Amino acid sequence: MDFQIFFFLLEDGIANGAIYALLAVTMVLVFTTTRILFVAQGEFVTFSALTFASLQIGLVPQIIWLLGLLAVIAAAIEIYRAVSDKDFKSIPGTVGLYLVAPFAVIALTIWIAPLGAPMLVQAAVSVAIVTLLGPLVYRIAFQPVSSGSVRLLFVIAIALHFVFQGFGLLFFGAEGFRVDPMIDASFEVGSLIIKAQAILIVGTLALFTALLYVFFGYTIPGKALRATAVNRVGARIVGIKPDLAGKLAFLLTAFIGGVSGVLIVSSTTIYYDSGLLIGLKSVLGAISGGMVSYPAAIIGSIGVGILEGFGAFWASAFTEAIVFSAFIPVLLWLSLRSTPNEEGHEL
């Protein structure tokens, strides 16, 4: 292996690791806020990637019908609750929140699909569709059992993965998709070639890291999420609604998953079932930080990407085995140094 090959593998590994880091950060956010290990996060990535690929070839992405179905179900649940509680004043707001925005995005998607819109517009629509799925998924699948055990929430997350995977096969088929890079350029630094797409992915990670720092440190919703993550009971006592925090966390994780999807589909072929491995590798990164540390999750995820890149070069048939086996000592070390959870009575 010469230096050029080493640098190429390192660049590719860092780019993939940056995608895993974005997802790992949101997994930590969702887990600390809602106690949900959301392994189905990878499905948001595949939905966004395949939606973007469908728009690229002028097809209406069928995932919009899943968005419409979930919107109707969530609206029906909220309207039933409002009628049961005789809270009729909240019904117009419920309709606006759960129906108007999703169906506006559905109409926009149907309109622009055959027009050959600019790539940035197609990417924005793909991200919007997936972003709206986040809070709907939380409202339907997790909010009714939000006080349940971590095991119950994890089982629901696993079930959601398989449900979403089935929808992915139904809507997009078994064929894989890959699109042209959003920035099809490269830069020469001496004898090395750096791809602009890799710079875009790493830059996106840096941008989101900075934005999340500002969001959590200087905004009211961000501070509310931090309070819920630190102490759910205390946050509830001071008036922060856990369900609202959960919806916001899922909105953020779906948004970042959507952005990750439109970035990754230009560097690798995405299939309907690619979400599982993407999600699990992001979980490895999140676990590296003990599911509480954002910087450690980012570093661990980039390590996963680099290990994956070099593993694919040396033994492509055993890439996944190499990646997951390498993290067994990390898991053992974390388990040995772990301490009981202060809110163990909730788990």
C-alpha positions, 0 to 999 in steps of 0.5 A, a space after each residue: 500500500 503506497 501513500 496515495 492509496 492510504 490517503 484515498 482510504 483515509 479520505 473515504 473513511 473520514 467521509 463515511 465516518 462523518 455521516 455516521 457521526 451525524 447519526 450518532 449525535 442524534 442517537 445520543 440526543 434521542 436516547 438521553 431525551 426519550 430513553 429510546 435507542 432508535 436503531 431505525 434512524 438508518 431508515 431515515 437515511 435510506 428513505 431520503 437517499 432513495 427519495 432523492 434518487 427517484 426525483 433525480 430520474 423524474 419519478 414521484 417517490 412513493 414514500 409520500 404516501 407513507 407520510 400521508 398515512 402517518 399524518 392522517 393516523 397522528 391527526 386522528 389520534 390527536 382529534 380523538 384525544 381532544 374530543 375525549 378531553 372536550 378540548 375542542 379549541 385544539 382541533 384546528 391547531 392539530 389539523 394544521 400541525 399534522 395535516 397541512 404541512 405534510 400534505 403541502 409537501 406531498 403536493 409540492 413533491 408531485 408537482 416538481 418530480 417530473 420538472 427536472 428541478 435543480 439538484 438542491 431543490 430535489 435535495 431540499 424536498 427529500 429532506 423535508 419529507 423525511 423530516 416530517 416523518 420524525 415527529 409523526 413516528 414518535 407520536 404514533 409509535 412511542 408517545 403512547 408508551 413513553 413511560 415504558 421501560 427501555 426494553 419496551 422502547 427498544 423492541 418498538 424501535 426494532 419493530 419499526 426498523 422491519 416495518 420501514 424496511 418493508 415499506 422501503 422494498 414496497 416503494 423503491 424496489 430491490 434495485 440500488 440507487 446512486 446519484 452524481 455528487 452534488 459537487 463534482 470536483 476535486 482538488 490536487 494537493 501535491 500528488 494527492 487528490 481531495 474530492 469536493 464531495 468529501 469536503 462537503 460531508 465533513 463540512 456538514 458535520 462541522 456545521 451541524 456540530 456548531 449549530 447544535 452547540 448553539 442550539 443546546 447552549 443558547 436557545 429555549 428549546 435546546 435548553 429544554 432538551 438538555 434539561 430533559 436529557 439530564 433529569 427527566 423527572 426534574 424537567 417535568 416538575 419545572 413544566 417541560 413536557 417530555 412528549 414535546 421534547 420527544 417530538 422535537 428530538 425526533 424532528 432533529 434526528 429525522 432532519 439530520 438523517 435526511 441530510 445524511 441521506 442526500 449526501 451519502 447516496 452520491 458516494 455509495 449505492 443505497 438499497 432499501 435495506 441499507 439502513 440497518 448497517 448504517 444505523 448499527 455503525 452509528 450505534 457503535 459511534 454513539 456507544 463509544 461515548 457511552 450514549 451521553 457524550 457527543 464529542 466521543 460519539 463523533 470521534 468513535 463514529 469517524 473511527 468506525 468509518 476509517 476502520 470500515 474503509 481500510 477493512 474493505 481494502 484488505 478483506 472486503 468480504 469481512 468488512 462488517 465482521 472487522 468493524 463490529 469485532 473491533 468494537 467488542 473490547 470497547 463495549 467490554 471496557 464501557 460495561 466494566 466502568 459503567 455505574 447504575 443509572 440515577 433514574 433506574 426506577 424509570 428503566 
